[in-house]
Amino acid sequence: MTRAFLFLSIALTFFWSGCGSTRSVPRNDKLYTGATVTVTGASSLRERKTLRNDLRALTRPKPNTRFLGIRFKLAFYNLFYKARAKSLFGKIRDKMGEPPVLASQIDLKKNIEILQNHLENKGYFRAKVTGDTVARRKMVRARYKAEAGEQYKIDTVAFPTDSSTISRTIVESVKNTLLKKGKSFDLDVIKGERTRIDAFLKERGFYFFSPDYLLIRADTTIGNYLVNMYVAVKQGAPEEAMQVYHINDIFVYANYSLNTARQDTTTVPELYQDYHIVQQKKQYKPRLLAESMQFEKNDVYNRRQHNFTLNRLINLDLFKFVKNRFEVASADSPKLNVFYYLTPRPTQSLQTEITQVQRSNNLNGSDITFSWTHRNMFRNGSHVKLSAYVGSDIQFSGALSGYNTYRTGAEANFAMPRFVVPFFYIQTYGGYAPRTNIKFGYDILQRQKLYTLNSYRFQYGYFWKESIQKQHELYPISINYVQPLNVTARYDSLERRYPGLNKSIEPQFILGSTYQYNYNQLASGLQPINAYYFNGLVDLSGNIAGALTGANVKKGDTAKIRNTPFVQYVKFEAEARYYHKIGLNDNWASRIDVGIGLPYGNSVELPYIKQFFVGGTNSLRGFRSRAVGPGIYVPGDTSAILPDQTGDIKFEINTEYRPHISGPIYGAVFLDAGNIWLVNDSNYTHKPGAQFTSKWFSQLAVDAGVGIRFDITVFVIRFDIGFPLRKPWLQNPWVINQIRLGDSRWRKNNLVYNLAIGYPF
């Protein structure tokens, strides 16, 4: 500790010895440290604050960047500023440093003009801006004062009234106008209105129209700080921009190659449902390509349908490149020929994936997955994926070292790019092709010296998207059969010592259906100031089988399939998230996750693999995975078993502040709370306090912590440190007063380290 401190002190002394902020500033110049803007005259504090931030962001030049108030990049530059450009230190300076921003670079007159224009564009037509500089030793700041005055408001908005087709179409869009009576005059809103009208016209056949052909005039002479707006089509706009265009012929080049483009486009097309399909190798069935086309011959051009077609072709995952063009069919007719050029991807691929995980319970895990994919089985765009994996969790220390876990399995997934329903053909429209999925899987899990589990899976269902933000997943048939093998005497003795362990190895049939809905405002890649996420799940099992057999386990009537009882339950889970953007790069994220499972008929509890748990890297990060609950129950001796607590009811809430530190580095300060409970406590007499009651809120576990994230866009590496604030099983559950960060014993028993890929929510 002493050596590390001494080394750090020497390094900092050396670093700062040549890093004075103004060391590289010329003698006749000064270091520019930024600008301050004072706003007066605006009607509200919020309005003044917004204007102040906007105006300050417009000033130039930008001062040297800071991190934690320190100009590190300038310091690197100053340390080696005399080094030659091609020398080692010169390269370090140019790569890691930043030259000083000088006072001589300030152009007050230009900045004043820019700020003045911005205020006028926001409706402050009587604004006045002044500016000056203030020097102190070798540093200088710019100070600007903006007298905003009263902001002009919109009084009336007039749209075209002539009888032309384009004017009538514009009037149809008036109900969605952005120019509202009483709203502030804003040039950005006016530009948005032009874009909105252009998009509306593009949906109705005006292919060659442009926002530049719209003129929006403002009359500020009516008094009382009011303005009248007049929307019109510019005189002299080209004739083709005023015409409605229809679709003529549609050509699809399905084997297009950039290297052999001329050969690709000279093949005789095949006519299929008014679509001209051009492909030399007959690699795709014409029906597959026709289903992707959202245009038909003689349709009015529609930009939305145009984009939907491109989206469908891309989401088939068959083509490396997808592009298209439109051309006028003839000079005397407003019709368009459409051309789609599709460059195929390799039909087959092999993939190997290796993962390594180190868990907080001393388990070190690894998985190797091999997969083969065929993207165009039967020439109809169907995907076939065969995969197999092997994996293990090996514990090198702790009470259960040597009780390792080994996993292996295989899965076959067949996905068709359409709804496949017996006896029906469903034609779908929109930008996303639905998929029908058929999955078969087999898994075998061996807990060394304890037991072996076989699991067989089959699913038949559908996946489809309404939009990029809304998606659905429905599996009307979902079957899972679990069969225990080789249960050892050692595990039997553990089960007698810790009743309830046998729940994880019970043989059972799960015959059910699942439906999941997801709404994600961040899916488009753009984050608004406030964004929302919702995921809802409905999981049903054993309804038909239970109705046919009349099973009622509470009356001793347990129905079985091949000597294995099937389970009956209804399970619901809902997860909601809220993201709030603070400034340019800081974010606040919150989540609430609620789930409940109700066993009935042939079951008195949810099957083990369907139960809820909390704790771990994506849950309560101050507690180990599956180590909390149910309720206020806690095992008497946890040294001989791994944490494995599950329940029928779950409540969890998380909140996290994510400040931007520098570049791809983000921080985190978080607070988590939650627990699980049992519905029928009578089935778990060995777990006192586990049942859900009206006192559930007082049984929440709470933790807090900090973290750091490396967000490099492709993926996020996350490291969190959490510690408990409240342990509900204790007589005095709040343990905040027991925090001893300097005590190594406390750290060993309470700090939980979480290393993961991706954000927790």
N, C-alpha and C positions, 0 to 999 in steps of 0.2 A: 504493500500500500504506500509506504514511504518512498520507495524507489519510483513507483509510478507517478507520484505527485511531484517528485524532484524532476523527473524527465519532462513532465508536462510543463512545469514552470520554466525549465531551460528552453523548451521548444517555443513557448509563448514569448519569452524574452527575446529570443533570436528573431521570431517572426515580426514582433512589433518594433524591433530596433530600427528597421528600415521602412516602416509602413506608415509613417505619418500621412494623414489624409491629403495634405497639400504638398508633399515632397516633390512630386513631378509636375506641379503647376508652374508655368513660366513666371518669371519675376514680375512682368508687367500685366499679369492676369490674375484671376481669382477662381476658386472652385465654386461651381454653381450647385447649391444644395436643395433646390426645389422652389415651388411656388405656393403661395397661400392666396386664397380668393375669399373676399368678404362680399356677401350678398345682402342688400337692403331693399326694402320696398315690396318684396313678395308678400302675399297675403297670409301665409301660414308658415310655421316653423318647419314642417315637413317639406313644403315647397322650397324653402330657402336651402335646406340641407341637400335636397336632390339637385338643385341648380348648382350649389357649391361643388358637389362631387363631380358633376358633369363638366363644369367649366375648368376645374383643376385638371381633369383628365385630358383636356384639349390643349393645355399649355405645352409649349416646346421651348427648349429641349427637355428630355426626361433626365432627371438627375441620376447619379450612379446608384445602382441597385444596392439594397441593404438586406441583411438577414439578422434578425434579432437586434436591429439598430446599428449593426456594424457593416461597413462597406468592405466586405471580404474581397470582392473581385478587384476593387481599387487597390486594396492592400497588396494583393499579389502583383499587380502591375507596378506599384511603387517599389516593391522589393527588388525587382529586376529591370527597372525602367531604362537603365543605361546599357543593358545587354544588347549585343548586336542581334539583328533580326533572325539570322540563320544559326545562331549559336543555340546550345541546349537551353540555357536560361531564357534566351529570347523566345524560343518556341513555347516554353512553359508560360512565360508572361502573356504571349499572344493567345494561348489556348485557354488559360485559366483566369487571366486578368481582364481588366476593363480600364481603358484610359480615362483620365479625369474629364468630366464635363465642365466646360469653362464658361465664365461669365461673358466672354466675347461672343459666344454662340447665341446669346439671348437676342431676340428681335422683338422688343416691346411693342412696336407699332403693328407688326403682323399679328402678334398674339391678341392685342386689343381688338383688332379687326375680326379675328376668328371668334372671339368671345361675344362680340357685338352681334355678329351674324347668327350665332347659335341662339342668343336670346330672342332675336327677331323671328327666327324660325320656330321658336316655341310660343310665339304670340305676344312677346313683350316689345311692341313696336316703338315704345318711347324709352327704351333702355339706354343707359349711358355707362360706358366702361372706361376706367382710367387705370394706369399702371405705373409702377416705379420699382426701383431696386434698392435694397438695403444691404450695405456691406459691413462686415465685421472681420477685422484682420484680413486673412487670406480667403475668406468665404463670402458669398453673396447669395441673397434670396430675392426672388421677384414677388411683389405684392400687387394684387389687382383688386380693384373695388368696382363692383357691379351694382348700379342702381337700376333695379329691374322695372319698377313701376307696376301698373295694373296689367294683368294678362287679358287679352281679347278673347271673347267667347263667340261661338257660332250662333247666329240668329236664325237664318233660313238657308236652305239648300235647294237649289233649282236644278233639275235634270232635263235632258233634251225633250222637247215637246213635238218635234216634227214627226211625220208619218213613215219615215224610212224604217226598214227592217231592223237595222242595228240600233236605232234610237228606241224602238219599241222593246227590243231585247234588254237594253240597258235599264229601262224603266221597270222591267220585271224584277230586277235585282234590288230595287230601292229598299225593300224591307230589311235587307242585310247590310245596309250602308254603314260605314264607319264614321261618317260625318253626321253627328247628332246635334240637335238644337240644345244649346246650353253647355256643350263640351268646349274645352279650350282649343284655340287655334294651334295646330301643331303640324309642321311640314312633314314629319315622319308619318303622321296619320294620313295626310293627303296622298303621300306616295303609296301608302298601304291601300288606300281607296282605289287608286289607279290600278294597282296589281290585282285587287279583288275583282274589279269590273272586267279586267282582261281575262282572268281565270273563268269568270262566269260566261264570257263570250266564247272562250275556247271550248267550254262544255256544250256549246250550241252551234258548232260548225264554223266559227270564224277563225279558220286556221292561220291566216296571215295577219291577224290583228296583233297590235303591240301596245303596251302601256304608253309609249311615246306618242301615240295618236290621240290621246286624251288630253284635254286642256281643262284645268280647274282654276278659275279666276276667283280672287277675293276682293271684296269691296269693303274697305275700312272707313268709309266716309259717312256712315249712317249715324255715328255718335254712340255715346254711352259704352264705349269699349266693346262694341259689337261688330261682327263681320258677317256679310252675306257671301255665300259660296255659289258658284255657277259651274256646272259640269257640262262639257260639250265635247263633241268629236272635232278635232282640228280640221280647219279648211285645208284642202289639198292632200288629205290622207289618200293613199293609193286605192284604186278601185278594188283590187283583189282583197284588201283588208276589210271591205264592206260586204263581202259576199259569203254566203253559207255554202260550205263545201260538203259533198257527199263522197262516200267510199266507192271506188270503181273496182278494180281488180286487186286481189291480194296474192302476193307471191311469197312463198316460204322456201328459202334455200337451206336445207337441213344438214348439208355436208360442206358448208362453206369453209374455205381455208384462205388465209391471207396470201399464202404462197402460190395457190393455184386458182385465184379468184376468177380469171377469165374462163377456165375450164368448168368451174362450178356453175357459172351462170349461163352456160350455153347448152346444158342438158335439157332435153324436152320435158316440160312439166307434166305432172299427173293431176288431172282435175278431180278434186274430191270436195263435194258440197260447196261449190263455188270458190274453193281455195286451190291455188296452183302450187302443188307440192313438187319441189325440185330436189331430188336426191339420187345420186348415182348408185350407191350401194344398197338402197332400200333398207336402211338401218332402222328406220322408225315407221311404225304403222301410221298411215295418214290420219286415222282417228285421234291419235295422241296429239298431233300438232293442231288439228282442227279444234279440239277441246280447249286448247290454250288460247285460241284466237277470240278476242272479245269484240272484234269487228265482223260484220257481215256485209256482203255486197249491197250497195244502195243505202247503207246506214249514214246518218248525219255524222260528220267527224266529231269526236268527243275526246278531249285530252285525257280524261279519267280512264276511258276504255283503252286508250293508247298506252297509258302507264300500267294498267292492269295486265295487258297482254305481255308487256316486257317483264313484269313481276312474275307472272305465271311461268314464262319460259325459263327465267333464271332459277326459280324455286323448284323446277323439275330436277335440278342437280344433274343435268345431262350435258350441259353446254359450258364450255370454257369462256366463250364470248357470245354476247347477244347484242345485236345492233339493228337499227332499222332506219328507213328513210321514206319520205313521201315525195311524190312528184305529180305535177298537174298532168292529168290524162290528155287533155286537149285544150287548145287556146279558147275554143268557143263554148266550153262547158265547165262549170265549177265542180270538177270531180278529181279525186286523188287516187293514184295507184299507190299501193303500200308494198314495201319490200322488207322482209325480215331475213337477216343473215345470221345463221347459227353455226358456231364452230364447236364440234363435239369434244367432250372430255374423253379420256381413256375409259373404256367400258368397265374394265376390271382393275382392282387395286388390292394390294396386300399391305397390312399395317401391323406394326408391333408397338405396344405401349408399355412402358415400365414406370411404375410409381413406387416411391419410398416414403413412408410415414413414420414419424416418431411420436408416440402418444404420451400424455402426461401420466399414465399409469405404468410406465416402464415397458410398454409393449412397443416393439419395433416392427413395423409392418412393411411388406412389399408385395406387389402384384405384377404379373406379366400377362398381358392380353395379346392374343394373336387374332386377327380378323381378316376375312376375305369378303370383298364387296363386288357385286355385279349390279351395275346401274341401269341396265336396260334388258332385263330378262323378258323373253317372249316379244321383244321389240315394242312393248307398250309402255315403257318408262318405269316398269316395276323394279324395285330395288330388293335384292337379296343380300343379306349380310349374315355370314356364319362366323361366330367368334367363340374362342375358348380361352380360359384363363386358369392360372395357378397362383396361389398367394399364401402368405403366412403371417402370423403375428407371433413374434418370439419375445418372451420376457426374460431379460438378462439378470434382473434383480427383483427382490421382493419375496413375499411369502409363497407365491405361486410360480416361482421360476421353475422351468421345466414343464409346466402345463401349457404347452404352446398350442396355437390354433393353425390348422392347415385347411385351405380352401381350394376347391377346383370345380369347374363347371363349364357348361357350353350353352350357347343360345343360337337359335335360328330365327331371323326376323324377315318376314316377307311384307313389303309395303307397296301398295298400288296407288297411283296418283289420281284417285277418284273414289267416290262412294260406291262400295260393292255391297248391295243389299239383296238378299234372295228374292227373286221374282220382280225386282224393280230396277230401273235405271234412273238415276237422279242426275240431271244436268245442273251444274253449279256455275255461278258467275262471280266475278270479282278478281282481285289481284292475287289470290292464293288458291292453289289447287288443293283440295282435301286429300287425305291419305287414309287408306284402309290398311290397318296393321294386323298381321297374324304372327304371334310369337310363341315359340316353344323353348323351354329352358330346363336344364337339369343342373343342380348344385349338390355338392357333397361337402360337409363341414365336419372336420375332426378336431375335437378338443382332446389333445393327447392325455392319456391316462383317465379320461372322464367319459366321453361318449362320442358317437358319430351320428350325424343327421343327414338324411337324404331329402331332397326337395325337388318336386316336379312342378313345372309351371306351364300354363297355357292361357293365352289372351287373344281375344278377337275384338277389334274396335276401330274407332275412327278418331282422326285428328284433323282439325280444320281451324282456319283463321278468318275472322271477320275483317280484320285490319292488322296492321303491324303491331297494334297495341292490345288487341283482343283475340284470344284463342280458346278453343274448346278441345277437350279430350274425353271421349266416351268409350268405355269398354263394357258392352252389355254382357259379355262372357269373360269371366276371369276365374280361373281354377288354379288352386294351389294345394298340393298334397305333401304333407310333411310326415316322414317316417323315421323314428329313432332306431339306431342300430348300435350294438356293442356298448351298452351302458355298463360301466364298470362298477365293481363293488365299492371302489373309492368314492364315486359320485353318489351312490346310494347312501353311503355313510354321511356325506356332506348334506344330502337332502334331509336325512333324519335330524341332523344338527341344525340346519337352516331350512325349515319348512317353506315350500314355495319354489324351490329351485327346479322341481320337476316340471313346472309350468313351461319352461323353455324347451322341453324335449317331448312334450305330449304329441302323440300321433293325431292328426286331424285333417279334415277336408275343408277347404274354404271355397265355396261355390257362390260367386257373387258378381256384382256389377259395380263399376265406379264411374263417376263423372267429375271432371275438374274444369273449372273456369279460371282464366287468368287475365287480368287487366293490368297493363304496365305502361305508364306514361313515359318512362325512360327508354322504351324499346326503340324509339326512333333515333336515339343517339343524342338528342338535344334535351337539356334539362331546363325547364322553366323555373321561375322563382319558387313555385310550389308544385310538387309532383306527387302523384299517388300511385300506389300499387295494391292490388288485391288478388288473393288466390283462395278459391273456395273448393272444397272437396266433399263429395258425398260418396260413401262406401257402404254398400249393402251386401249381405251374405246370407244364403240359406233360405231366402223367402219362399221360393217355389217348392224346394225340397221339404221345408217345414210345413207348408200348407198341405202337401200331399200326404205326409206321414203323420201330421198332428202331434209332432214331438213336443214334450213338455218335461224338461229335465227336473223341474221342481217337484213333479209328481212321480218321479222315478221312471219316466218314459223317455229314454234316450234312444233316438234313431241313429242307425249307422249305415255306412256305405262300405262294403267289403271289410266289415268288422272295425271300421274306423268312424267315430262320430263326426258328423259335419257340424260346423259352427253356424250360429244365427246371431246377427247383430246389425245395428244401424250405427254408422259412424259419421260424424260431421267435423270438419275442421275449417277454420277461416283465419287467414293471415292478412293483416292490413299494414301498410307502411306509408309513412309520410316523409317527404324529403323537402327541406327548405334551404334555398340557396342564400348564403350570406356573403354579400360582396361578390367578387369575381370568382374566387376559388374555394372559399370556405363553405361547408355544408353542415346542416343539422339533420340527422336521420333518426326516425323513431319507428317502432314496430309493436304491434300487439298480435298475439297468436293464441287462439282459443280453440280447444277441441274437446269433443265428448263422444264416447262410445257407449252404446246401450245394448248389452247382451239380452237375449230373450229366447223363448222357445226351447231350443235344444242346447242352449248355453247359459251359463251363469257369469261368464267373464269373457272379455275379448281375447282372441288368440294372442299369444305372446308377440308375434311379429307385427301385430296391428296396434299394440298398446303404445302409449305416449311415454316419453322420458324428457328430462331437462338436464342441463349441465353440459359443458364441453365448449368447443371452439366457436360454435354458431348459436349458442344458447346462453346459459348463465356461465360466463367465463371465469368467475371466481370460484367455481366448483367443478370437480371432475365429472366427466360424462357419466350419466345414470347414477350419480351419487346422492341426489336430492330426492326426498319424499319416499313413498307417498305420504302426504300430509305431514304430521310431526313424528312419523315413525323413523327410527334409526336402528340399524342392526346392532346387537350387543357387541359383536366381535367382527370387525371388518378385515382383520389381518389374514384370514384364511380364505376369503373369497374376493373376487373382483366386484366392484360396484355394479349392480344390475337391477336398479329399482325402476319399475314401470307402473303405469296406472291407466285408468279408463277416462280420466278427465285431466285436461291440461289448461293452465293459464300462464301466459308469459308476456312480459312487457319489457322493452329495451329502448334506451335512448342513447344517442352518441353524437358528440360534437367532433367534426372532422376538419381541423384547420389545415390550411396549406402552409407547409414550412418552406420548401424550396424545390424548384424543378419537379421531379416525380415523387418527392417525399411529402407525405401527409402524416399528420398526427391524429390522435384519437383520445378522447376522454369519455368514458362510458359508465352507464348505470344500468344494471339488469335486475329484474325481479321475476319470480315465478315459482311454480310447484306443480305437482301432479297429485291426483287423489284416486281412490277406488269408489265405484258405485255401490257394490254389494260387499260391505265390510264383513258380513257374516261368513264369506268364503275365505277370509284372510284373518282368522282369529289370532294368528301368530304375528300380525302386524298391527298392534294397537295404535289408534290415532290416525289410521290411513284413510278413513271414510270421509267423503265430501260432506261438509256441514255448513251451516250458516256462518260459522266462524272462519271460513276459508281465507278471507282477506288477511286475517291476523296470522296465517300460517305460511305466508310467502317468504321465500328465501331471497335475500338481497345481496348484491355484490357491486363492486365498483372497480375501476382500473384505468390504465392508460395503454396506448399502443402506438405503433408506428407502421406505416404502410408505404410500399414502393409500388406506385401505380405507373406502369409503363405501357398502358393502353391495352396491349395484348392480354396481359394478366396482371393480377395484383398479388404481391407477396405481403403477408400480414403477420405481425408479431404483437400479441397482446399479453399484458400481465394483469391478472385480476386477483382480488382478494375478497373474502366474505365480509359483509357488514352486518348481516343478520342470519342466524342459524335457527330456524323455527323449532327444532327439536329440543333446544335448551330451555331451561326454566327461565332464564333471562336471555332472550334470543338476540338482543342487540349487542354486538361485540365491537362496536366502534371504539369504545374506550380501551380495548385490549390491543389495539394496533401498535406494534413495535417494529417499525421498519429497520431499526438498527440491531434488532435481536435476531441472530442467525437461526435460533430455534423456532421463533415465530415465523420467520420467512419460510423455513422448511415445511412447516405444518399448514401454512395458509396461502402462500403465493402459488398461483397456478399459471404456468406458462403455456401460451397457445400459439403455435406456428401453423399457418394455414394459407391456402391459395384462395383469393377472392375475399370480398367484403362479407361480413356475417349476415347482412341484410341490406 
